[in-house]
Amino acid sequence: MYTINVGEGQSSPVLKDWWNVKNEEICKHTFALVNTISQFQSYRRTLNSRYARLYSNLGLLGFNASMYSKSATDNFTGNRVTYNVIKSVIDAAASKIAKNRPKPQFLTEDGNWYQFEKAKKLTQYIEGVYYDANTYHEAQRAFTDACVFGLGVIKIFEESGRIKTERVFPEEIVVDEAEAINGKPRQIHQVKYVSKDMLAAMFPKHKNEIFSSSHGLDSQVVSESVIDLVKVVESWHLPSSKESKDGRHVIAVEHATLLDEDYEKNYFPFVFFRWSERLAGFHGQGIAEELIGLQIEINKLLRNIQQAQHLVAVPRVYLEASSKVASQHINNNIGSVVKYSGKPPTFQTPQAMTAEVYNHLKWLIQSAYEVTGISQLSATSKKPVGLESAVALREYQDIESERFMLVGQRWDSMFMDLAKIVIDMSRDLYTENKDLSVQIKGKDFIKTIKWSEVDLPDDQFIMKVFPTSLLPSTPAARIQKAQEYIQAGWMDKSQALAYLDFPDIEQFETLEAASHRLTMKDIGTIMAKGEYVPPEPGMDLKLAEKLANQSYLKGRAENLPEERLELLLRYIDDIERLRKLMLPQEAMAPQAGPEAGLEQMIPQATPEAPPQSDLQPFAGEPVPPIA
């Protein structure tokens, strides 16, 4: 235990193991601990203010409501950055990476049809939660935070029986840097200023303590617009092991504990995103930190150039002292006559700075983009000189995408972590609400998916992220790219429909796969429940026979009960009988005459034309030389 000064002649004890306090006094310990860590890490608030000033182009005085609004209204244009390369690079990076909306996909590992259907619906359930909670918009704001401050935070919580997400300002997160040296702290605190009326509605039993609490704005100037705010500290401590009971979740104001409960989860209700991970520590490194030196040098050069333009690069008239010129004759009248004797006046406009200074300024701006890997094409929407063909432009974008591969992987991982928390929270909410569900918006209807229909044990599925960033963003470019992959043999039609990710395609894709889905449903019913479902004439009988035979062999290898294997054989026999019944309708082609030979009696298949693609030349054609 150690102490921290909270006022003149006063001190408050700080417990390192506050989670072991089992009384209402825990609010004092959490507040004291947060104040201690905040004082030790005051340098971080200074750095965050500096990065925010550079990005926002404002002389920020602080991040609370009063200080921020005062900075926005009292800022003078003379102190602003004239060329904000940091904001330009950050906005370009956000437009390139954060525009992607990764979709966690749930896949079964050698599962039956029912498990496959549950996994598919679970994918839709997570997508519905994301849209209902506006997760993608909140994640984009967190992405910008990570570029500016080095850390982006999304909080996931329950409200009125529904899962919600919100972007958390990085200044609100308090972490002990020593404990989080490996990037995985065991305790996290969130400091937030909340309306007293709203907080009292959430915790009516502590209404008096809430309204009697001070604003807690650390002796800063408080305007009339924030007098109803109160400082709230929410703290989490993860359990040390599965058997330990030291997990704790506490919500407190300065003199009252509003919530105190055990915490059994092995994760915090946050997901974090970092633009660049440091070698050690919890916080990452943002673009603003990477470019601060270049931005300062750009500001100095622009200021010097501006002064030189005002003081030096102005038109001047030089008159020899012995010449006789009436100065009033030198004016802006067109065709005016200047009378002189001796030497005529000389008009000159001196050069403000040498060309080397302007070239150095251009090099600094270009270097700022190169440091982060942002291309001129992305930042300024300009086509680089020399890139004329579509193939060259795509190759140029691919090179740039490689530069952000690790950042993109961290972006995808954030949504996977979110999905894991959504699944765990849904299981908890289902115990209290058996009708837990989300709605999926389709093109022509709204579909409701219940949690009871999608809940799968963790050992029955694996999760992957849908790689939306592999294809271009515009519809025409995505279709062209998908066609090239199909023609080159790298992708089949069903994969292309999935990767296009167009809402209008979903209905078409469902119809195309209807026969396959119905066959797998019938086979799954036979193998999982032992109930026989006969095939239907409208099926793709050839495909159904193939799938049924494969399922029979799989059942034999996995020791499926004999009665179910018999049902599969019966299903195969029924398919064969249907095929024979359908055969006269299939053989409606005109028959050759008796004088025709054997080759004419047997229908000959017409070979398809080879696929055309820039990626795969035709057989027999010369391969173009590599430039």
SEVEXVO-629999 format. One record per residue: residue in one letter; x, y, z of N, C-alpha, C in turn. Coordinates in steps of 0.001 Angstrom, whole numbers, plus 500000, padded with zeros to 6 digits. Example, Ala and Ser with C-alpha at 12.3 -4.5 7.8 and 13.67 -1.06 7.14 Angstrom:
<pts>
a513190494310507800512300495500507800513200496700507800s512850497750507080513670498940507140512900500030507870
</pts>
This chain:
<pts>
m500847498806500000500000500000500000500881501241500000y500502502264499266501172503555499303500099504621499196t500473505891499367499497506964499435499740507963498338i498696508746498056498765509813497068498086511032497654n498666512205497450498074513434497942496861513798497107v495731514032497772494504514445497085494112515858497442g494815516474498306494533517852498688495551518296499721e495525519538500096496519520071501028496340519420502390g497377518733502823497350518094504116496527516826504170q496085516304503008495261515111502986495915514052502113s495638512817502400496133511717501591495127510588501624s495158509792500600494231508664500497495026507410500197p494753506296500902495507505064500642495158504466499294v496159503884498661495970503236497383496345501763497538l495387500897497273495643499467497342495940498932495953k497055498227495833497365497610494549496384496495494219d495890495793495244494927494709495025493536495168495459w493039496217494828491731496768495177490613495753495007w490811494763494137489767493787493842489507492837495010n490379492852496008490179492008497182489416492713498298v489092493989498098488314494729499094486856494300498976k486271493868500073484919493326500037483932494223500789n483992495503500566483033496410501191482790497590500263e481895498464500673481513499593499832482618500628499704e483671500527500510484772501476500425485646501262499191i485301500289498390486129500013497215486155501199496261c485122502051496286485098503219495397486273504145495678k486637504311496947487767505180497286489081504619496745h489204503305496787490458502686496339490579502755494810t489505502517494102489589502602492641489851504036492190f489211505017492830489453506413492478490894506810492775a491393506406493938492769506749494293493761506104493329l493509504846492938494418504165492025494418504832490659v493242505178490152493153505842488856493855507194488893n493682507951489983494360509241490093495873509081490136t496335508019490821497775507771490891498349507459489522i497715506531488806498210506176487475498160507380486540s497097508175486629496966509346485760498063510360486029q498430510549487276499518511478487588500855510961487079f501090509661487240502334509087486741502432509167485217q501292509141484555501276509127483086500760510449482511s501031511543483199500607512850482689501266513166481343y502449512593481100503120512820479823502289512313478651r501492511262478889500693510719477794499594511689477399r498996512374478366497991513376478029498610514514477238t499856514871477578500542515927476834500777515508475385l501234514262475198501468513777473841500165513683473052n499124513172473694497840513059472997497311514421472574s497483515429473425497044516782473067497833517302471876r499119517003471845499959517465470732499527516802469433y499299515485469467498888514798468237497506515274467779a496605515495468731495262515961468373495308517366467778r496180518216468274496309519567467704496795519496466270l497743518600466007498277518492464653497220517972463683y496424516993464126495411516436463219494215517376463072s493714517911464181492509518735464155492770520161463712n494055520568463701494392521941463327493737522933464280l493749522589465573493184523430466615494173523532467765g494166524682468425495004524838469616494304524280470827l494202522948470912493425522303471962494019522588473334l493132522899474284493527523103475672493260521871476524g492449520961476037492113519752476778491049518981476035f490668517818476621489724516936475941488358516886476599n488165517589477732486816517596478276485953518577477498a484640518536477758483698519309476948483997520797476988s484346521325478165484584522759478288485845523188477542m486930522458477740488196522844477130488160522675475616y487514521613475150487485521371473706486674522448472992s485503522775473528484681523799472888485363525154472934k486062525456474021486780526728474128487900526801473094s488581525689472871489660525666471880489099525886470483a487947525292470188487377525402468858486913526821468545t486448527559469577485928528903469330486994529977469431d488014529763470266489031530792470499490258530626469622n490296529609468760491477529375467948491626530457466876f492862530887466663493139531920465670493733531275464431t493357531798463272493842531227462020495340531402461866g495916532385462517497351532602462372498193531495462961n497614530704463888498372529626464524498147528276463844r497345528240462798497013526966462199498101526487461236v498158525177461084499073524580460120498581524904458720t499485525346457856499071525747456511498991524566455556y499771523523455773499668522312454962499674521131455925n498498520594456209498348519548457213498565518189456565v499804517790456444500123516517455818499701515351456710i499684515539458035499276514467458946497816514104458728k496949515097458653495534514821458413495326514204457032s496063514681456039495924514143454697496278512659454661v497367512286455303497805510886455299496846510016456099i496398510494457267495496509704458105494161509478457402d493618510522456804492340510365456109492471509424454912a493612509480454218493826508569453089493944507128453574a494638506906454696494767505549455240493406505018455693a492593505877456311491266505451456752490379505115455558s490481505917454492489668505656453308490082504369452618k491349503983452743491836502795452048491573501521452847i491767501560454162491692500346454972490357500236455703a489937501327456369488728501264457190487455501210456362k487559501411455037486359501269454196485917499811454122n486854498874454323486521497458454286485716497078455527r484723496257455338483879495794456433484054494283456585p485058493855457321485311492419457463484103491699458069k483814490522457532482681489725457989483183488383458510p483105488155459802483503486845460326482644485736459739q483305484694459260482622483545458667482831482330459573f481766481604459843481838480420460694481730479182459815l482719478310459919482805477116459090482876475894459979t482145474854459601482187473607460368483339472738459867e483915472005460765485017471106460436484457469690460317d484194469271459068483673467931458807482349467701459533g481465468724459490480191468608460182479082468134459267n477920467838459859476777467417459063476029468647458547w474894468357457862474167469454457225473612470412458260y473143469914459394472556470774460411473608471695461026q474791471167461254475867472019461755476263473073460729f476267472682459461476587473638458406475556474767458359e474272474412458470473221475432458446473322476350459663k473640475795460832473798476623462021474973477586461864a476065477072461294477229477934461091476902479075460127k476133478764459097475752479801458139474862480842458798k473903480396459609473027481335460303473788482108461376l474796481481461985475607482190462976476366483331462322t476837483115461096477480484195460349476504485349460134q475270485021459767474268486059459572473899486736460891y473887485982461977473573486554463290474598487609463683i475874487285463525476932488252463863476818489485462976e476540489273461700476372490404460793475204491282461231g474108490638461695472971491402462176473289492210463420v474071491632464337474479492371465537475339493571465158y476251493378464218477128494472463795476317495643463233y475332495321462398474539496391461805473612497027462833d473053496226463718472165496770464739472922497685465702a474153497353466010474957498147466935475791499212466244n475641499331464911476405500333464140477908500144464357t478320498889464378479702498558464733480707499075463716y480387498994462434481362499394461425481662500893461505h480653501706461779480888503145461923481741503430463151e481432502766464266482228502966465482483666502497465267a483835501423464507485183500915464242485983501885463384q485334502543462440486032503535461621486522504706462461r485740505122463438486187506187464343487366505711465191a487308504459465629488432503910466397489680503802465530f489514503532464238490663503476463329491357504838463267t490581505915463154491169507254463142491874507552464455d491278507127465582491936507309466881493294506617466908a493350505404466356494617504674466348495665505389465509c495249506025464416496196506757463578496676508021464263v495819508658465062496195509910465721496925509633467030f496335508812467894496879508602469244497681507302469376g497555506401468422498242505119468520497372503998469035l496153504322469517495278503306470096493832503632469759g493120502650469214491681502756468984490955501743469842v489809502149470418489115501309471394487638501226471042i487093500011471063485658499785470922485188499008472154k484134499503472767483552498832473933482292498111473509i482103496904474006480918496106473708480195495841475022f478896496103475046478153496030476292476702495680475983e475948495405477052474529495070476925473687496240477403e472633496526476643471723497614477009470309497217476615s469439497146477591468035496784477369467908495447476639g468764494505477003468684493171476427469274493030475045r469958494066474539470566494012473214472051494325473336i472823493799472394474267494011472387474565495312471654k475352496174472282475698497472471722477218497621471660t477673498476470764479088498805470675479236500320470581e480339500836471098480610502262471002482110502494470959r482494503538470257483894503944470246484213504649471551v485314504263472166485764504856473417486966505738473134f486925506981473622488048507885473429489256507346474191p490421507242473565491575506618474235491952507266475557e491650508557475736491960509217477002491191508616478167e490085507948477898489278507382478971489885506101479541i490742505436478800491311504160479223492549504410480079v492555503831481269493684503963482201494255502572482442v495536502413482115496222501127482254497572501367482912d497937500506483833499254500573484448500290500090483434e501179500987482995502156500639481956503095499528482401a503443499500483689504345498452484163503686497082484084e502414497017484446501707495747484386501456495318482944a501295496299482048500955496012480655502173496061479750i503353495801480276504566495876479462504535494854478341n503827493728478557503699492705477514502449492904476659g501754494002476875500558494294476091499299493622476583k499366492878477717498202492153478226498014492449479707p497389493588480032497173493923481452496101493031482063r496124492927483384495126492149484104494010493027484643q494193494347484593493152495263485042493118496477484123i491905496975483889491697498148483047490644499015483717h490836500324483608489892501280484168489433502226483055q488173502594483106487620503581482180487076504753482978v487550505954482646487111507178483310486227507950482346k485017508232482774484059508877481889483241509890482685y482905511008482024482044512012482631480630511815482090v479697511538483012478344511143482653477356512133483259s476253512348482572475193513196483098474643512607484396k474471513455485389473961512974486672472546512427486545d471733513054485719470366512563485552470355511161484954m471194510932483940471228509614483310471793508565484266l472820508935485016473421507991485956472457507658487086a471705508649487532470721508399488594469607507488488106a469248507599486805468227506708486259468742505271486171m470033505096485957470614503758485884470776503135487263f471074503963488274471291503474489647470434504300490606p469123504069490623468235504905491451468500504797492950k469058503678493399469317503537494834470400504499495323h471228504987494414472343505883494791472118507290494251k470875507671494114470545508969493524471129510113494342n471017510036495652471516511135496494473030511259496400e473746510130496438475205510179496340475659510717494983i474910510392493934475284510853492591475142512358492474f474026512904492940473804514345492795474663515158493761s475136514523494823476014515235495746477482515158495352s477822514340494344479206514201493908479638515431493119s480894515791493243481432516924492490481687516505491052h481906517501490199482130517222488785483448516506488539g484446516758489390485713516053489266486503516369488019l486501517643487598487212518009486381488629518491486654d489207518033487746490621518268488046490961519756488074s490131520540488776490388521973489012490435522791487736q489918522291486639489875523065485406488654523972485412v488681524942484505487577525880484426486317525131483995v485237525299484758483989524619484482482957525650484038s482400525464482866481369526366482378480007525874482813e479016526694482592477662526363483005477111525153482257s477701524805481135477163523716480320477548522337480823v478461522245481813478916520926482260478738520730483755i477922521521484407477785521397485855477019520146486257d476306519502485308475550518311485653476311517021485357l477598517134485062478407515942484801479062515450486078v479281514150486123479946513549487272480986512563486765k482092512487487450483173511582487069482852510169487540v482880509222486609482580507823486905483785506979486528v484163506077487402485263505141487147484690503730487108e484925503048485993484519501650485854485777500802485742s485899499807486603487131499021486705486841497543486516w487783496869485872487710495416485674489036494785486110h488930493635486722490117492815487012489810491389486598l490660490834485729490444489475485242490792488457486321p490075487344486371490447486291487334491821485734487023s492565485424488057493927484922487881493955483534487275s492922482745487518492811481404486950491336481020486934k491040479856486349489654479415486296489094479128487682e489971478706488598489506478364489933489466479560490868s490241480609490579490315481760491490489045482582491414k488752483291492464487551484113492565487910485598492704d489030486005492089489459487387492260489078488276491083g488240487799490154487737488669489093486733489663489662r486820490909489229485977491956489834485584492998488803h484355493478488916483838494553488067483162495569488984v483624496829488915483143497867489831482842499130489035i481707499769489349481366501093488835481185501995490037a481867503132490032481872503971491233481953505444490877v481343506263491708481615507701491734482505507951492942e482789509211493183483838509501494168483527508954495556h482271509013495988481938508617497357480866507530497415a480689506807496323479671505749496334480029504671495333t479817503427495731479990502281494842478635501941494228l478503502162492930477224501959492255476995500502491884l478068499791491525477964498384491137479222497665491579d479050496528492183480177495703492629479785494250492424e480470493557491490480107492182491170481343491387490795d481214490077490906482294489192490459482370489221488937y483586489017488434483805489019486983484533487735486620e483851486858485899484389485530485599484926485414484181k484788486430483357485263486357481977486792486458481938n487359485887480879488811485969480694489181487049479683y488284487981479445488534489076478518487891490342479066f488376491493478601487749492766478918486681493067477870p485685493878478213484651494212477220485129495275476233f486365495160475808486954496086474847487691495290473779v487771495862472599488709495394471583489562496588471194f490822496334470920491788497400470680492384497254469279f492640498396468673493289498429467367494444499404467421r495579498990466872496778499828466856497281499944465427w497601501186465028498155501376463683499487500657463558s500348500832464531501651500161464545501938499729465969e502271498458466140502535497940467478503986498222467883r504133498651469124505480498890469652506125497569470061l507415497643470320508122496440470767507638495980472131a507195496907472961506694496574474294505702497657474709g504826497297475643503861498263476142502476498054475576f501510498744476168500110498581475799499709499464474625h500176500695474603499785501637473564500631501426472308g500030501733471171500727501615469903501298502945469444q501749502955468217502291504174467610501403504569466447g501001505829466429500123506322465390500867507029464274i500139507370463231500729508092462103501184509473462526a500421510119463414500800511461463869502170511446464532e502451510420465308503767510319465951504855510062464918e504572509282463913505564508997462881505917510240462077l504954511128461869505150512261460966505343513582461679i505408513592462995505454514868463704506707515668463346g507835514974463169509071515687462801508966516320461415l508446515576460453508280516116459107507277517265459093q506191517133459869505189518192459893505763519484460465i506558519376461513507171520579462107508111521246461114e508904520464460398509823521034459411509060521673458262i507951521041457836507117521634456786506544522957457258n506104523013458502505548524267459036506592525375459053k507833525048459438508899526050459476509187526590458075l509309525688457115509596526131455749508463526994455193l507240526584455431506107527364454922506043528742455582r506384528795456848506392530095457522507482531001456949n508669530426456701509748531223456116509399531671454694i508794530759453924508408531115452562507344532214452585q506422532112453530505378533133453620505964534505453948q506878534550454890507515535826455244508325536377454076a509026535483453383509830535942452248508940536468451121q507810535845450917506892536311449883506367537708450208h506107537978451482505578539285451872506661540365451886l507880539992452277508933540989452453509808541176451217v509991540127450456510966540186449364510278540158447997a509410539192447782508843538974446441507696539943446165v507999541258446177507010542286445841507610543176444757p506811543675443818507340544527442744507916545828443299r509073546213442783509724547448443208510189548237441978v510250549550442147510709550455441087512014551103441549y513061550945440748514370551495441090514622552747440235l514907553843440904515202555117440234516596555586440602e517380555914439594518708556471439872518527557859440481a519378558182441429519221559434442164519343560642441257s520183560545440186520407561697439312519342561849438231s518505560789438042517487560880436997516320561741437486k515674562322436535514534563180436865513272562496436353v512520561905437306511287561194436996510206561658437973a509084562007437435507962562390438293507306561110438812s507368560857440092506860559604440666505368559434440450q504630560548440301503201560404440075502891559849438698h503892559902437795503678559318436475503757557787436502i504271557223437574504360555762437704503102555281438433n502163554798437681500880554365438235500385553153437450n499152552754437720498593551567437056497673551922435906n497791553131435385496984553511434230497530552855432970i496605552368432133497021551728430891497499552802429913g498650552548429331499194553476428339499666554791428927s499983554815430219500450556069430831501843556425430318v502165557707430314503441558220429826504293558646431010v505507558110431034506448558453432106507553559316431513k507659560527431941508688561441431478509906561345432389y511070561288431759512285561199432557513417561832431783s514461562123432485515732562561431899516821561801432602g517781561373431888518804560494432458518436559043432199k518635558190433163518302556762433027516829556524433348p516159555619432587514748555325432880514617554489434148p513443554496434766513243553665435962513290552174435618t513690551373436593513794549912436420512775549226437318f512018548283436723511000547527437475511525546106437714q511517545689438968512016544356439325511125543709440386t510996542380440278510321541572441312511301540500441757p511963540686442878513000539733443315512404538370443624q513216537337443499512813535984443868512830535851445385a511713535318445955511614535242447414512613534250447999m512642533032447468513532531983447973514127531266446768t515198530564446999515821529803445924514991528567445603a515175528025444419514437526827444006514742525638444907e515910525640445518516283524527446395515350524432447601v514888525584448098513973525576449246512644524946448865y512106525321447703510832524756447270510967523257446966n512077522853446395512296521427446137512391520649447450h513009521262448456513105520603449758511728520452450386l510870521461450226509506521377450749508747520239450065k508869520146448746508197519056448029508719517698448479w510021517613448741510597516340449187510061515957450558l509893516927451451509361516638452787507930516120452697i507113516756451866505724516320451727505665514923451117q506494514686450102506514513353449485507002512305450473s507979512655451281508506511705452267507457511343453305a506584512293453650505538512003454631504621510891454133y504304510906452856503462509844452296504235508532452190e505507508620451838506300507402451666506553506709452999v506680507472454088506944506876455396505820505936455793t504591506339455537503442505515455911502988504588454799g503534504735453596503161503853452497501962504309451712i501477505532451953500340506057451208500838506564449862s500168506151448796500583506564447466499909507872447077q500461508510446048499866509722445512498467509440444971l498259508234444455496955507847443915495889507851445001s496224507377446218495244507285447291495033508626447982a496110509367448222496022510593449016495428511750448236t495751511855446958495321513015446178494381512661445048s494029511366444913493141510911443836493697511285442460k495021511238442333495658511527441063496344510271440537k496287510099439238496949508964438604498431509281438461p499302508400438969500732508652438826501142508746437362v502116509564437112502605509766435753503218508467435233g502838508055434027503409506864433402502549505625433526l501524505663434409500629504515434553499376504781433733e499278504096432598498172504347431686497190503188431603s497683501946431606496813500787431413496150500378432726a495019499655432588494306499171433774495135498145434536v495878497308433785496717496293434434497800496959435276a498400498018434757499446498724435497498889499377436754l497694499952436650497089500579437816496756499546438884r496247498368438484495951497327439465497224496828440133e498283496690439359499556496257439936500075497287440927y499885498567440595500308499646441488499544499582442808q498240499310442731497442499197443943497819497962444742d498154496866444067498567495653444780499828495891445582i500778496632445003502023496926445718501728497730446968e500822498718446832500464499524447982499740498693449032s498892497755448591498166496920449536499115496046450344e500198495573449723501189494783450446501783495585451599r501927496895451398502492497755452451501602497762453695f500291497593453514499354497652454636498824496271455005m499521495216454617499027493873454879498891493620456388l499894493990457185499833493747458624498767494612459280v498640495862458818497589496724459356496215496136459024g496060495636457802494795495015457421494488493773458231q495504492990458560495283491806459381494837492190460791r495424493252461341494984493714462664493553494246462597w493201494880461484491838495376461295490853494202461241d491198493138460521490335491962460462490236491271461822s491361491189462526491374490504463821490481491212464837m490372492522464728489519493257465653488070492782465536f487604492534464327486223492091464147486049490628464551m487105489834464443487033488464464951486929488465466469d487714489328467129487632489432468589486251489918469017l485704490854468268484350491324468563483337490188468452a483472489371467405482532488266467202482592487262468350k483783486989468858483915486058469983483190486587471218i483308487887471468482627488472472622481118488472472405v480673488733471168479242488712470862478665487329471141i479366486282470748478889484909470978478773484632472470d479784485016473234479764484750474677478662485559475360m478493486813474968477439487636475558476058487120475177s475917486623473951474618486097473521474222484877474343r475178484035474672474871482873475507474385483302476884d475010484363477437474567484861478740473184485499478643l472938486269477594471640486920477450470527485907477196y470872484797476555469865483783476244469322483125477507t470145483046478547469658482460479807468545483290480423e468518484595480125467484485479480658466372485746479650n466691485623478353465716485908477306465788484810476261k464841483877476308464836482752475375464441483175473968d463967484392473802463583484887472478464649485807471888l465861485713472364466943486567471870467120486371470364s467120487463469612467209487370468156467722488683467594v468111488655466325468485489853465584467781489805464239q467706490943463585467069491032462282468107491330461213i467982490601460100468863490779458956468063491441457847k468596492514457324467907493222456253468285492619454908g467286492115454197467479491644452846467011492674451849k466997492302450585466578493242449546465082493502449608d464297492445449802462854492580449762462178492213451075f462931491828452100462303491383453334463296491532454485i462782491389455700463604491394456910463501490014457546k464631489395457777464680488042458313465118488079459767t464419487355460606464741487275462026465482485974462315i466613486089462980467416484920463329467483484828464850k467007483725465402467025483510466841468350482880467266w468786483239468455470036482688468960469918481177469155s468739480696469527468559479263469732468788478473468453e468687479116467288468877478441466013470330478420465563v471191479194466212472558479348465715473612478951466738d473216478676467967474199478379469010474908477071468709l476210477163468527477063476005468277478133475922469353p478458474732469829479608474608470737480891475089470061d481795475609470853483020476183470296483852475169469529d483741473884469884484566472882469214483951472385467905q482822472967467479482176472519466245482310473527465104f483042474603465312483205475561464224484569476234464338i485014476750463206486179477611463155485744478929462536m486452479997462866486054481314462418487139481913461540k486721482456460402487611483159459498486975484482459116v487793485373458583487288486674458173487120486689456680f485976487174456217485692487266454786486625488282454152p487468487892453176488514488778452645487969489779451632t487179490762452099486613491740451181487674492600450525s488852492710451115489867493602450566490631492987449405l490361491718449066491099491095447971490659491619446616l489431492106446533488895492583445275488779494096445295p488756494745444114488586496195444073487255496606444689s487069497921444872485898498419445586484738498744444670t484971499160443414483876499534442529483231498280441938p481911498302441665481237497102441129481841496621439821a482119497544438882482658497131437586484018496454437744a484868497027438584486201496454438776486124495103439476r485196494939440419485061493657441121484581492566440159i483620492911439313483128491930438342484233491521437378q485005492501436891486092492202435968487139491311436625k487479491615437865488479490813438566487973489393438795a486705489261439174486137487930439399486109487118438103q485797487770436984485792487071435696487188486566435345e488192487361435604489563486935435312489953485734436167y489542485726437446489862484597438312489150483322437836i487896483467437385487159482304436883487825481748435628q488188482635434703488777482212433438490154481593433644a490862482053434646492181481485434926492096480182435719g490875479820436158490723478584436906491048478695438375w491171479918438894491509480111440312490271480191441186m489081480286440598487866480501441369486703479951440556d485745479280441225484563478832440511483448479851440655k482304479557440021481229480544439962480651480838441345s480478479808442163479897480031443484480800480894444357q482127480668444271483056481507445027483023482950444536a482929483111443232482884484468442682481656485215443165l480503484535443211479287485184443699479436485611445152a480118484787445942480310485144447348481272486319447498y482367486305446735483369487350446860482886488693446318l481949488678445369481424489943444855480711490711445952d480032489998446877479422490625448046478421491702447666f477617491455446633476575492389446255475253491911446851p474469492777447480473188492339448045472255491753446995d472252492276445770471359491789444733471724490381444268i472942489940444554473408488631444102472899487517445020e472540487866446258472245486841447257471098485935446828q470034486538446298468892485722445888469267484801444736f470031485308443766470462484484442638471344483340443111e472265483644444038473159482609444540472369481522445270t471337481915446018470522480953446747469784480021445787l469246480563444696468544479742443716469494478786443004e470697479272442693471667478428441997472066477219442844a472121477412444144472575476339445028471412475590445666a470181475827445210469009475228445855469057473706445815s469415473126444648469447471669444531470483471066445465h471647471671445518472706471173446405472263471247447860r471640472362448265471211472535449650470127471526450023l469174471288449102468105470348449396468652468928449525t469566468550448645470160467212448719470897467021450040m471718468016450439472472467896451681471544467888452892k470413468591452774469441468556453874468854467166454022d468482466528452909467931465176452956468951464195453534i470185464281453036471229463364453513471522463608454988g471555464895455376471799465212456783470703464677457683t469447464735457224468342464191458021468488462687458199i468902462001457139469087460551457225470229460200458171m471358460878458034472542460515458823472421460949460280a471808462126460532471767462645461894470569462123462683k469386461944462019468174461577462742467662460185462403g468176459582461329467677458271460931466290458325460336e465877459475459815464568459639459184464758459692457676y463967458884456967464133458821455525463338459923454830v464024460605453896463402461639453073463699461283451622p462680460989450803462951460564449423463415461727448556p464194461454447508464599462510446567463411462986445745e463563464170445154462495464774444364462930464867442910p461980464767441975462342464801440544463007466103440123g462686467206440779463257468480440362464701468680440754m465273467739441480466676467853441891467610467662440700d468837468081440894469914467688439993470299466264440396l469672465276439737469804463888440185471227463366440076k471943463831439075473333463385438935474167463877440105l473972465139440478474685465680441635474229464985442908a472921464735443041472403464091444245472977462688444418e473102461944443313473670460595443394475127460643443833k475862461605443304477268461749443684477401462077445162l476613463021445665476685463409447070476243462278447982a475224461547447571474752460438448399475790459330448488n476438458996447373477492457972447397478648458398448288q479068459661448176480154460149449017479774460108450493s478530460461450801478081460424452193478007458986452715y477626458058451861477581456654452273478975456153452622l479950456465451773481324456036452059481863456695453322k481513457933453497481938458620454726481306457970455949g480003457612455845479338456958456963479942455603457289r480321454867456257480992453581456496482310453782457223a483071454789456801484375455040457427484230455497458869e483124456165459210482929456704460558482009455824461399n481749454589460933480944453622461677479540454144461966l478906454668460925477521455100461058476646453871461270p475621453975462110474754452804462354474253452191461052e474116450841461053473760450123459841472393450538459303e471439450824460202470109451193459717470142452503458933r471055453388459297471153454653458572471915454477457255l472869453569457257473533453248455999472546452622455013e471637451795455531470618451202454670469705452280454082l469394453300454889468564454392454381469289455165453287l470607455312453423471374455979452375471359455171451088l471509453837451215471445452990450017470055453076449372r469035453128450206467677453281449670467543454621448933y468149455644449486468103456976448859468803456944447491i469950456239447422470674456115446154469859455334445132d469190454251445584468353453462444671467189454291444137d466591455103444989465470455936444544465935456982443538i467131457492443725467671458443442752467855457757441406e468371456517441426468588455775440180467265455516439465r466222455171440220464912454937439600464357456233438987l464559457366439698464090458639439152464839458991437876r466121458708437855466913459004436658466430458186435466k466074456919435715465579456083434616464226456574434122l463401457058435073462101457600434663462264458886433866m463283459646434220463518460920433546464282460739432253l464846459538432011465704459312430852464979459523429536p463724459038429325463052459287428039462894460774427750q462723461586428754462590463012428516463922463648428156e464997463063428654466317463632428371466776463262426962a466336462080426477466806461611425163465795461978424087m465536463247423922464589463750422932465271464234421668a466595464048421555467312464510420367466943463643419179p466896464165417929466548463367416739467560462255416505q467019461043416183467873459890415977468384459847414536a469578459312414350470143459173413006469488457990412282g469536457983410940468918456937410131469652455626410248p469041454514409756469699453203409871470981453124409092e471147454017408092472371453953407313473530454661407997a473267455324409108474338456052409797475277455079410485g476499455489410613477498454670411274477413454784412781l478308454047413466478309454042414929478606455425415493e479524456168414837479862457490415328478675458427415270q477807458235414254476653459099414144475551458701415121m475490457410415515474456456961416440474701457480417856i475966457680418238476319458123419596476452459632419596p475676460322420437475797461788420480477207462182420882q477743463131420147479092463606420423479020464942421173a479825465047422218479850466287423003480615467358422240t480102468534422273480777469663421630481716470318422628p483004470321422338483942470902423323483709472400423463e483846472892424710483710474319424968484967475056424498a484748476290424140485889477126423774486745477382425000p488045477395424815488919477635425981488655479019426553p488789479187427878488537480492428490489550481524428029q489075482754427912489925483864427499490292484682428727s491560484863428920492024485618430072493406486165429796d493664487357430290495009487921430183495994487182431068l495438486407432039496317485738432996496783484378432499q496060483787431526496380482435431082496270482377429563p497338482366428795497265482351427327496728481027426819f496176481063425587495653479847424982496789478889424650a496435477601424663497397476584424273497695476729422788g498918476658422436499310476770421037499676478181420634e499287479166421407499644480540421086501016480852421673p501771481681420992503095482034421543502948482844422823v503780482544423774503758483266425045504508484589424857p503856485721425153504566486996424954505781487096425852p506836487699425331508054487822426154507834488742427329i508537488475428386508455489315429598509334490535429395a508698491710429582509455492953429382510509493109430457
</pts>
